[in-house]
Amino acid sequence: MTAEIPEPFKWDATFQVFYETLDEEHRGLFDGIFKVATHRGDAGALSSLLTAVKNHFATEEGMMTSANFGEFPGHKKAHDDFVAKLSSLSVPVSDETVHFAKNWLVQHIKGTDFKYKGKL
């Protein structure tokens, strides 16, 4: 099942994982991608998004490790692949890249992160 990308691109309660820190960080990722999408030539916006993504993944991975979450290896690989993709980008960011980032975040939260609900 493919989740729909919200427009405007903003976090809403359908993305809730019920861990306050993670939900707040997810809101920040939505905001960061939105900022890159609306300021495609802003290297600072892209850099801020990459920092927010890395910080969020560190928090989430730490919680998974502490809970001995069984699906951690695959989840970490998905994170690492996304960081590698973002790290390879330069401005201006293309329409294709913006769509990729939006879609990745939506599918990742609803398809992958939802698997840890109630388990961390």
N, C-alpha and C positions, 0 to 999 in steps of 0.2 A: 504494500500500500504506500502510495506516495502522498505526503502531506502537502497541502497547498501553501505557497509562499504568500504571506499576508501583504496586502498593500493598503495603506502605507506600511512599510517594513518596520514593524514595531512589535515588541514582546507583548503578549497578552496571556491571560490565565490558562489558555489551552496548552501553553508551554511549561506549566508549573511542574517541577519535580519534587516539590514539598520539602526542600532543604533551603532555608532562607538565604544562606550565603550563595549557593549555586544559582538559585533563581535570580538573585540580585546581579550576579556576575553575567548570567545569560542576558539580562536586560542590557547590560553594558556592551555585550557583543553585538546585539541588535543595533544599539545606538552607534557603535563603532563602524559597522558595515554601512549603516545609513549615511554616516558622515562621509565615508569614502565614496559612496555612490553619488552623493550630492556635491562633492569637492574632489573630483577625480584627479586633478592635478596637484593636490595637496600632499606632499611627501610626509608632512607631520601627521596628517590624519591616518595615512597608511601605517606609519611607524607606531602610532598610538594603538591602532587596532592590533597589530602584531604583539605588542607588549601586553595588552589586555587578554588576548588569546592565550599567550604563554602563561600568564599568571593564573588565569582560570583553569587551564589544563593542569597546572601544578596543584591547585587546590583540589580539584576533582579527583585526580590520580592519587593524591595523598589520602583522601577519604576512602577511595576504593581499596587501596593497599591496607589501610587500617582495618577495614571490614572484611579482608580476605575475599573480595568480590571475584568470583570465578571467571567472569568474562573480561577481566582486566587486560590480559595481553592483546586481544583484538581491539579493545577500546583504545589502548595506548597507541597501537599502530595507526588507527584512524586519526588520532590527535597528531602524531608525528608527521603523517602524510600531509595533513592540512597546514601545519606549521611550515613544512618544507615548501608547499605551494605558495603560501603567503610571503615567505622569505625570498622567493625568487621574483617577486613582482617589483615593478617600478612604475612611476607615474608618467603619463596619465594612465589610469586604470581603464581597461576596455569594458564595454557592455557585457561581453561574454564572461569576463572575470567577475564583475559585480553579480551577475546572475549565478555563477558558480558558487560564490561565497554565500549569497542569500540561501540558495538551495541547500548547500552543504549544512549550514547551521540549522535550518528547519528540519531537514531529514535526520540529522545527527541527534538533535534533542528528542524529537518525537519517535525516532526509530531505534536509537541506540541508548541515549541517556534514560529514556523511560524504563529500560530494563533494570536499572538500579533503584527505581522507586521502592522505598520501604526496606532496602537491603543495605544501606550505608549507615 
